[in-house]
Amino acid sequence: MPRKQRCRWIGGYPDCWEFSPEEVSDKEPVVLSLDEFETIRLLDREGLTQEQCAERMGIARTTVTAIYESARRKVADALVDGKRLLIRGGNYQLSDQGAENIIKKGTDTMRIAVTYENGEVFQHFGHTEQFKLYDVEDGRIVAEQIVPTNGSGHGALAGFLKSAQADALICGGIGMGAQTALAEAGIRLYGGVSGSADAAAQALADGTLQYDPNAQCNHHGHHHGEGHDCGHHHGDEHECGHHHGKGLDCGHQEGDEGCHRHHGE
């Protein structure tokens, strides 16, 4: 019986999740796992030794060597053969992202995060300075807290929300990199929302939130497309109406204290 693979700590999510050659290619993309990405970040970008990298990731130096060699082969494959390089999944655990002072939620609680400014839904996810967190049980908001983001950049904000045990995010505009980071974190996205943050959170708890699944950040902050009722978002595996009182249904947060294992696409 093979030995269980030890989980690897990573320092955070990247801001960029995909790199493509200028020429369109129909070749199979190369998938670089997040633990492989972390070895490149620590060894090549931060200049750590393999011993220091091993200590940071909580694994043996020989394991770092194996992960790093695999990562470099994949990067070389993408560069030399002109393939898309995707960063996805892996066997990792996200290190603390500055959310240690946030109240822990209950096991049957759904936690909704809203980009927040002066009582309104802030319209640019990547620049939000505060989130308001709402804990929902049986369709009722039972607790609220406003928290500073403690970071900047899409990857850092997505990591912060995961550490804060968020199951869903309500926001205005949001870029594709941030959407990828939230999907990796297991956080459901409800974009293209404006107006009162409190009203939006209650509408999501009620299953009546109007949102735009195609909301994107742009220079003017406009969000094109028709709003979709939360309970009828086509293509979603889980409708909002299934979330009430089921904190794990929304963001699949079981095992938050354990290791994230995902074998890529």
ZAROTOR-760519 format. One record per residue: residue number from 1; x, y, z of N, C-alpha, C in turn. Coordinates in steps of 0.001 Angstrom, whole numbers, plus 500000, padded with zeros to 6 digits. Example, Ala and Ser with C-alpha at 12.3 -4.5 7.8 and 13.67 -1.06 7.14 Angstrom:
BEGIN
NODE   pos     n.px     n.py     n.pz    ca.px    ca.py    ca.pz     c.px     c.py     c.pz
NODE     1   513190   494310   507800   512300   495500   507800   513200   496700   507800
NODE     2   512850   497750   507080   513670   498940   507140   512900   500030   507870
This chain:
BEGIN
NODE   pos     n.px     n.py     n.pz    ca.px    ca.py    ca.pz     c.px     c.py     c.pz
NODE     1   500850   498809   500000   500000   500000   500000   500890   501247   500000
NODE     2   500676   502176   499034   501542   503351   498953   501393   504237   500180
NODE     3   502496   504881   500578   502481   505761   501732   501714   507043   501410
NODE     4   500932   507522   502361   500151   508738   502164   501081   509924   501933
NODE     5   500781   510692   500893   501620   511826   500556   501438   512959   501563
NODE     6   502560   513514   502012   502510   514577   502997   502087   515891   502350
NODE     7   501243   516632   503064   500737   517896   502547   501837   518955   502543
NODE     8   501811   519828   501543   502831   520859   501400   502213   522240   501667
NODE     9   502860   523043   502498   502391   524396   502771   502797   525329   501629
NODE    10   501873   526197   501224   502210   527226   500244   501902   528590   500860
NODE    11   502647   529598   500412   502536   530920   501022   501345   531727   500569
NODE    12   500679   531328   499491   499520   532072   499001   499203   531675   497582
NODE    13   498105   532226   497071   497709   531982   495688   498401   532983   494763
NODE    14   498711   532578   493537   499291   533530   492575   498230   534491   492054
NODE    15   498679   535603   491490   497760   536531   490829   497483   536102   489396
NODE    16   498451   535479   488760   498304   535022   487375   498246   533496   487356
NODE    17   497232   532957   486715   496995   531520   486735   497185   530856   485379
NODE    18   497456   531643   484353   497580   531076   483013   498548   531911   482186
NODE    19   499407   531218   481440   500352   531858   480535   500225   531177   479184
NODE    20   500075   531989   478134   499843   531420   476811   500824   531997   475798
NODE    21   501247   531186   474815   502090   531714   473738   501286   532668   472863
NODE    22   501987   533552   472185   501308   534514   471315   500543   533804   470210
NODE    23   501137   532752   469677   500461   531987   468632   499468   531018   469269
NODE    24   498286   530943   468713   497275   530028   469230   497732   528593   468999
NODE    25   497642   527788   470029   498089   526401   469932   496977   525462   470378
NODE    26   496854   524337   469660   495865   523335   470045   496508   522198   470832
NODE    27   497751   522412   471283   498439   521394   472060   497845   521310   473465
NODE    28   497953   520150   474051   497475   519947   475408   498217   520890   476361
NODE    29   497500   521653   477190   498191   522577   478097   498982   521832   479158
NODE    30   499976   522494   479686   500771   521977   480788   500163   522496   482085
NODE    31   499929   521611   483049   499335   522004   484327   500401   521941   485414
NODE    32   500715   523086   485972   501677   523211   487063   500899   523299   488369
NODE    33   501125   522358   489276   500376   522367   490537   500865   523515   491423
NODE    34   500062   523879   492401   500412   524990   493274   501620   524678   494154
NODE    35   501799   523423   494538   503001   523087   495306   504243   523124   494418
NODE    36   504106   522787   493126   505223   522946   492197   505537   524426   491984
NODE    37   504493   525225   491810   504668   526673   491675   505386   527249   492887
NODE    38   505055   526748   494071   505659   527265   495291   507156   527005   495340
NODE    39   507595   525846   494864   509043   525590   494865   509767   526551   493937
NODE    40   509190   526846   492783   509799   527820   491872   509827   529200   492507
NODE    41   508745   529570   493171   508685   530882   493823   509751   531008   494908
NODE    42   509863   529986   495755   510780   530058   496879   512247   529918   496449
NODE    43   512524   528993   495537   513915   528743   495144   514423   529758   494126
NODE    44   513637   530019   493089   514118   530870   491999   513792   532354   492206
NODE    45   512658   532643   492805   512291   534051   493017   512824   534574   494348
NODE    46   512630   533833   495425   513048   534290   496741   514510   533942   497054
NODE    47   515089   533012   496305   516484   532671   496496   516766   531807   497710
NODE    48   515778   531064   498183   515985   530177   499319   516799   528955   498897
NODE    49   517468   528346   499865   518097   527057   499615   517019   525980   499662
NODE    50   517362   524777   499203   516386   523695   499257   516045   523343   500701
NODE    51   517025   523452   501609   516742   523193   503018   515748   524216   503577
NODE    52   515939   525484   503229   515017   526523   503690   513637   526354   503071
NODE    53   513608   525985   501806   512331   525734   501128   511593   524575   501787
NODE    54   512320   523514   502111   511718   522352   502758   511113   522734   504105
NODE    55   511834   523559   504859   511322   523992   506158   510070   524843   505998
NODE    56   510081   525734   505009   508921   526602   504765   507701   525785   504346
NODE    57   507899   524752   503549   506781   523960   503036   506424   522788   503944
NODE    58   507248   522529   504957   506938   521462   505900   507149   520063   505354
NODE    59   508121   519916   504471   508390   518618   503849   509900   518355   503852
NODE    60   510297   517164   503430   511708   516802   503385   512410   517480   502212
NODE    61   513726   517673   502350   514483   518301   501270   514435   517459   499999
NODE    62   514457   516133   500142   514388   515266   498967   513059   515436   498234
NODE    63   511995   515699   499004   510685   515944   498382   510698   517262   497625
NODE    64   511334   518283   498200   511476   519563   497500   512205   519358   496179
NODE    65   513278   518578   496197   514044   518321   494980   513162   517693   493908
NODE    66   512364   516699   494305   511500   516009   493343   510434   516949   492786
NODE    67   509813   517753   493650   508767   518686   493201   509362   519725   492259
NODE    68   510526   520247   492633   511179   521301   491853   511591   520783   490471
NODE    69   512131   519576   490409   512519   519004   489123   511298   518813   488226
NODE    70   510199   518356   488815   508967   518196   488045   508477   519543   487528
NODE    71   508532   520563   488382   508072   521897   487994   508906   522453   486849
NODE    72   510217   522315   486925   511079   522855   485885   510893   522118   484555
NODE    73   510653   520814   484604   510380   520076   483362   509099   520597   482712
NODE    74   508094   520872   483533   506822   521369   482987   506983   522760   482377
NODE    75   507713   523640   483076   507941   524983   482551   508719   524907   481236
NODE    76   509721   524048   481186   510505   523873   479964   509634   523347   478827
NODE    77   508760   522413   479135   507844   521857   478134   506966   522956   477551
NODE    78   506435   523818   478421   505568   524899   477956   506341   525907   477112
NODE    79   507546   526283   477548   508329   527289   476835   508851   526772   475502
NODE    80   509407   525587   475501   510047   525065   474292   509015   524667   473240
NODE    81   507925   524034   473670   506934   523534   472720   505752   524474   472519
NODE    82   505788   525661   473143   504745   526650   472917   503379   526221   473407
NODE    83   503314   525666   474614   502041   525216   475178   501541   526203   476227
NODE    84   500251   526224   476422   499677   527010   477516   500136   526410   478838
NODE    85   500428   527280   479797   500825   526845   481128   499746   527280   482106
NODE    86   499121   526316   482756   498065   526583   483728   498562   526232   485118
NODE    87   498203   527048   486104   498520   526753   487500   497221   526329   488162
NODE    88   497182   525084   488619   495938   524533   489153   496245   523444   490174
NODE    89   495444   523369   491227   495403   522215   492097   496712   521851   492767
NODE    90   496830   520598   493149   498008   520092   493821   497687   519552   495201
NODE    91   498743   519155   495901   498617   518607   497245   499208   519629   498210
NODE    92   498373   520527   498702   498889   521651   499457   497931   522094   500560
NODE    93   498468   522887   501455   497666   523571   502462   498097   525029   502480
NODE    94   497135   525916   502436   497413   527343   502396   497823   527833   503775
NODE    95   498934   528557   503840   499367   529114   505118   498420   530227   505550
NODE    96   498507   530621   506804   497624   531663   507322   497763   532933   506492
NODE    97   496615   533513   506123   496609   534685   505256   496140   535946   505986
NODE    98   496455   536048   507272   496115   537252   508020   494704   537283   508554
NODE    99   494048   536122   508633   492665   536072   509096   492558   535476   510495
NODE   100   493647   535517   511267   493648   534849   512565   492715   535502   513575
NODE   101   492370   536774   513384   491496   537471   514339   490012   537380   513983
NODE   102   489708   536674   512923   488311   536542   512506   487652   535414   513280
NODE   103   486442   535662   513731   485694   534680   514512   485446   533431   513662
NODE   104   485714   532252   514214   485473   531001   513498   483973   530756   513363
NODE   105   483587   530195   512246   482171   529919   512026   481817   528518   512495
NODE   106   480522   528274   512671   480040   526962   513063   480024   525987   511901
NODE   107   479915   524719   512207   479961   523695   511166   478737   523718   510258
NODE   108   477601   524223   510745   476393   524297   509928   476109   525727   509476
NODE   109   477135   526526   509395   476992   527930   509034   477542   528185   507640
NODE   110   476809   528939   506845   477328   529433   505574   477829   530852   505795
NODE   111   479069   531105   505420   479642   532451   505582   479700   533151   504224
NODE   112   479015   534295   504151   478991   535122   502946   479928   536300   503151
NODE   113   480818   536525   502216   481688   537706   502236   481204   538685   501168
NODE   114   481229   539969   501510   480832   541015   500564   481928   542072   500510
NODE   115   482366   542434   499303   483283   543566   499176   482558   544797   499704
NODE   116   483198   545553   500587   482440   546497   501419   483080   547876   501458
NODE   117   482237   548892   501290   482662   550279   501476   481447   551139   501800
NODE   118   481445   551736   502975   480375   552648   503406   478979   552037   503253
NODE   119   478848   550778   503619   477561   550120   503590   477155   549558   502244
NODE   120   477951   549810   501210   477621   549389   499854   478544   548252   499399
NODE   121   478102   547558   498344   478947   546544   497701   480013   547280   496896
NODE   122   481277   547145   497295   482371   547801   496588   482534   547157   495218
NODE   123   482805   547969   494191   482682   547492   492814   483946   546911   492186
NODE   124   485080   546930   492883   486311   546420   492277   486983   545466   493251
NODE   125   486804   544180   493031   487292   543168   493966   488770   543351   494306
NODE   126   489614   543554   493286   491047   543600   493492   491532   544774   494316
NODE   127   490668   545756   494545   491049   546952   495313   490264   547093   496609
NODE   128   489493   546090   496967   488675   546221   498169   489555   546250   499412
NODE   129   489247   547154   500324   490005   547291   501568   489298   546642   502747
NODE   130   488032   546273   502547   487266   545629   503619   486319   544593   503029
NODE   131   486096   543551   503799   484995   542628   503536   484042   542702   504720
NODE   132   482767   542553   504433   481814   542328   505512   481393   540871   505433
NODE   133   481502   540176   506546   481183   538753   506612   479849   538553   507301
NODE   134   479021   537711   506715   477691   537403   507251   477601   535899   507459
NODE   135   477244   535475   508649   477049   534054   508937   475567   533725   508866
NODE   136   475236   532730   508055   473847   532380   507781   473565   530973   508287
NODE   137   472491   530831   509036   472011   529532   509496   470512   529459   509279
NODE   138   470075   528402   508603   468649   528210   508307   468035   529432   507640
NODE   139   468782   530057   506733   468260   531189   505986   468271   532509   506731
NODE   140   468820   532527   507951   468847   533758   508749   470295   534199   508966
NODE   141   470532   535502   508886   471846   536040   509222   471942   536131   510738
NODE   142   472884   535404   511303   472997   535312   512756   474204   536064   513314
NODE   143   475130   536465   512448   476305   537207   512921   476891   537988   511760
NODE   144   477517   539134   512085   478155   539985   511091   479487   540491   511648
NODE   145   480450   540709   510767   481708   541338   511163   482354   541993   509951
NODE   146   482946   543156   510165   483669   543875   509120   485161   543673   509369
NODE   147   485887   543244   508318   487299   542910   508501   488136   543589   507424
NODE   148   489328   544083   507784   490250   544622   506769   490851   543487   505966
NODE   149   491235   543765   504732   491696   542694   503847   493121   542246   504146
NODE   150   493956   543117   504715   495336   542745   505073   496167   542305   503879
NODE   151   495854   542786   502712   496639   542386   501552   496152   543071   500297
NODE   152   496857   542876   499223   496456   543419   497937   496755   542393   496867
NODE   153   496024   542491   495776   496187   541516   494704   495143   540427   494793
NODE   154   494753   539919   493634   493672   538936   493577   493993   537668   494349
NODE   155   495213   537163   494185   495582   535932   494875   495547   536098   496374
NODE   156   496079   537229   496869   496099   537477   498315   494688   537599   498872
NODE   157   493805   538268   498150   492432   538444   498630   491678   537118   498650
NODE   158   491878   536292   497620   491227   534979   497603   491751   534110   498739
NODE   159   493057   534164   498984   493630   533413   500097   493102   533884   501432
NODE   160   492943   535198   501573   492392   535758   502803   490973   535255   503037
NODE   161   490163   535230   501985   488779   534766   502130   488720   533288   502497
NODE   162   489627   532494   501939   489643   531083   502309   490020   530926   503773
NODE   163   491031   531673   504221   491428   531614   505629   490305   532104   506538
NODE   164   489488   533027   506024   488360   533547   506792   487147   532628   506751
NODE   165   487282   531469   506099   486227   530454   506005   485007   530933   505220
NODE   166   485232   531792   504236   484120   532251   503406   483667   531138   502471
NODE   167   482362   531000   502343   481780   530029   501413   481342   530678   500115
NODE   168   480985   531959   500164   480474   532666   498998   480966   534104   499036
NODE   169   481136   534690   497856   481530   536096   497744   480526   536840   496889
NODE   170   480065   537987   497390   479253   538925   496624   480127   540125   496317
NODE   171   480179   540526   495043   481020   541666   494670   480445   542340   493434
NODE   172   481130   543406   492977   480767   544056   491730   481534   543412   490592
NODE   173   482534   544149   490059   483353   543594   488991   484499   542768   489541
NODE   174   484921   541788   488755   485997   540904   489190   486679   540314   487967
NODE   175   488007   540277   487973   488762   539777   486834   488825   538258   486790
NODE   176   489277   537744   485649   489331   536294   485472   490340   535636   486403
NODE   177   491471   536311   486659   492445   535744   487584   491870   535553   488967
NODE   178   491097   536542   489412   490462   536446   490723   489404   535351   490731
NODE   179   488686   535208   489637   487682   534148   489558   488339   532770   489653
NODE   180   489474   532612   488993   490196   531344   489068   490660   531071   490491
NODE   181   491176   532110   491155   491646   531957   492537   490500   531568   493467
NODE   182   489349   532183   493297   488198   531857   494144   487716   530435   493886
NODE   183   487726   530021   492619   487320   528653   492301   488281   527653   492947
NODE   184   489580   527948   492899   490578   527090   493536   490341   527011   495036
NODE   185   489909   528140   495620   489662   528194   497064   488327   527569   497453
NODE   186   487493   527207   496459   486196   526608   496758   485160   527614   497201
NODE   187   485290   528872   496741   484376   529938   497146   483452   530271   495985
NODE   188   482151   530187   496220   481165   530497   495187   481126   531993   494934
NODE   189   480990   532396   493663   481055   533796   493269   479705   534310   492783
NODE   190   479325   535476   493295   478126   536184   492854   478544   537612   492518
NODE   191   478873   537843   491233   479393   539131   490800   478326   540006   490171
NODE   192   478737   541246   489855   477832   542187   489199   476743   542711   490101
NODE   193   476975   542709   491414   475972   543162   492385   476345   544558   492857
NODE   194   475352   545418   493043   475579   546763   493561   474532   547079   494609
NODE   195   474712   548226   495281   473746   548637   496295   474133   548203   497688
NODE   196   473157   548101   498561   473382   547795   499971   474009   546416   500159
NODE   197   475095   546365   500916   475737   545084   501218   474830   544219   502075
NODE   198   474174   544812   503066   473291   544049   503943   472143   543429   503156
NODE   199   471569   544225   502248   470445   543719   501452   470893   542595   500525
NODE   200   472085   542725   499959   472588   541685   499055   472820   540384   499806
NODE   201   473414   540465   500992   473662   539257   501778   472355   538583   502173
NODE   202   471365   539367   502560   470074   538795   502936   469392   538156   501728
NODE   203   469526   538806   500565   468936   538236   499352   469585   536898   499009
NODE   204   470898   536785   499181   471556   535509   498920   471086   534456   499916
NODE   205   470945   534848   501178   470439   533913   502186   469018   533465   501852
NODE   206   468234   534367   501256   466848   534051   500897   466739   533292   499581
NODE   207   467804   533285   498793   467765   532637   497484   467179   533512   496408
NODE   208   467225   534849   496577   466607   535767   495611   467600   536773   495038
NODE   209   468882   536598   495256   469855   537585   494816   469933   537644   493297
NODE   210   469845   538851   492755   470061   539081   491335   471530   539390   491111
NODE   211   472205   538627   490268   473631   538826   490041   473970   538507   488596
NODE   212   475173   538829   488190   475622   538627   486817   476788   537648   486807
NODE   213   476595   536428   486327   477685   535443   486331   478831   535810   485404
NODE   214   478621   536799   484530   479667   537204   483595   480291   538547   483961
NODE   215   480079   539004   485191   480609   540306   485607   482123   540326   485504
NODE   216   482653   541392   484921   484096   541545   484766   484502   542942   485221
NODE   217   485713   543070   485732   486261   544392   486035   486668   545060   484732
NODE   218   486346   546369   484615   486909   547161   483527   487115   548578   484024
NODE   219   487608   549432   483173   488011   550765   483604   486833   551626   484030
NODE   220   485647   551298   483563   484490   552133   483868   483580   551517   484920
NODE   221   483887   550283   485319   483105   549663   486373   481738   549206   485934
NODE   222   481473   549131   484610   480173   548662   484145   480189   547149   484042
NODE   223   479050   546545   484219   478949   545089   484192   477834   544712   483229
NODE   224   478212   544075   482154   477247   543770   481111   476577   542426   481358
NODE   225   475416   542300   480793   474696   541046   480928   473529   541178   481877
NODE   226   472580   540299   481748   471389   540329   482575   471642   539666   483910
NODE   227   471032   540201   484953   471125   539577   486268   470413   538243   486280
NODE   228   470923   537317   487062   470320   535989   487165   469825   535788   488577
NODE   229   468666   535208   488695   468177   534863   490015   469081   533813   490621
NODE   230   469381   533984   491908   470359   533108   492554   469930   531648   492511
NODE   231   468652   531394   492580   468197   530015   492590   468122   529394   491212
NODE   232   468455   530189   490180   468339   529661   488815   469551   530056   487997
NODE   233   470711   529830   488520   471947   530138   487812   472331   528924   486994
NODE   234   472059   528986   485724   472249   527815   484851   473702   527402   484829
NODE   235   473917   526114   484905   475253   525559   484837   475894   525364   486199
NODE   236   475333   525937   487246   475889   525724   488572   475476   524359   489084
NODE   237   476374   523711   489774   476035   522423   490350   475148   522591   491578
NODE   238   475307   523739   492273   474563   523945   493507   473809   525254   493408
NODE   239   472506   525217   493587   471730   526441   493590   471709   527010   494986
NODE   240   471486   528344   495037   471535   529006   496336   470480   528455   497280
NODE   241   469348   528050   496742   468302   527530   497593   468704   526287   498359
NODE   242   469788   525640   497955   470260   524442   498644   471215   524769   499771
NODE   243   471542   526053   499944   472572   526407   500897   472043   526617   502301
NODE   244   470766   526873   502461   470249   527334   503738   470516   526327   504843
NODE   245   471295   526781   505839   471589   525910   506968   472599   524834   506653
NODE   246   473193   524904   505467   474151   523879   505055   475458   524559   504691
NODE   247   476202   524941   505680   477410   525709   505448   478383   525029   504505
NODE   248   478377   523697   504462   479352   523006   503629   478892   522897   502185
NODE   249   477607   523128   501922   477120   522968   500564   477672   524030   499633
NODE   250   477942   525223   500174   478305   526329   499312   479751   526282   498883
NODE   251   480668   526251   499832   482070   526387   499482   482864   525105   499630
NODE   252   482224   523999   499995   482922   522728   500185   484091   522911   501141
NODE   253   483809   523479   502317   484871   523846   503232   485288   522719   504162
NODE   254   484670   521541   504042   485108   520473   504913   486578   520189   504656
NODE   255   487322   519927   505715   488737   519666   505541   489573   520931   505457
NODE   256   489006   522093   505848   489785   523325   505837   491038   523194   506671
NODE   257   490951   522404   507739   492111   522238   508593   493086   521220   508003
NODE   258   492664   520533   506957   493507   519518   506355   494106   520001   505051
NODE   259   494463   519041   504229   495218   519342   503008   494285   519380   501806
NODE   260   494560   520305   500912   493837   520390   499649   494517   519451   498667
NODE   261   493763   518501   498150   494334   517578   497162   493528   517653   495888
NODE   262   494198   517977   494824   493530   518122   493540   494552   517779   492471
NODE   263   494189   516923   491560   495171   516412   490602   495144   517149   489271
NODE   264   494675   518391   489303   494724   519198   488094   493589   518899   487150
NODE   265   493680   519470   485953   492598   519317   484993   492806   518085   484114
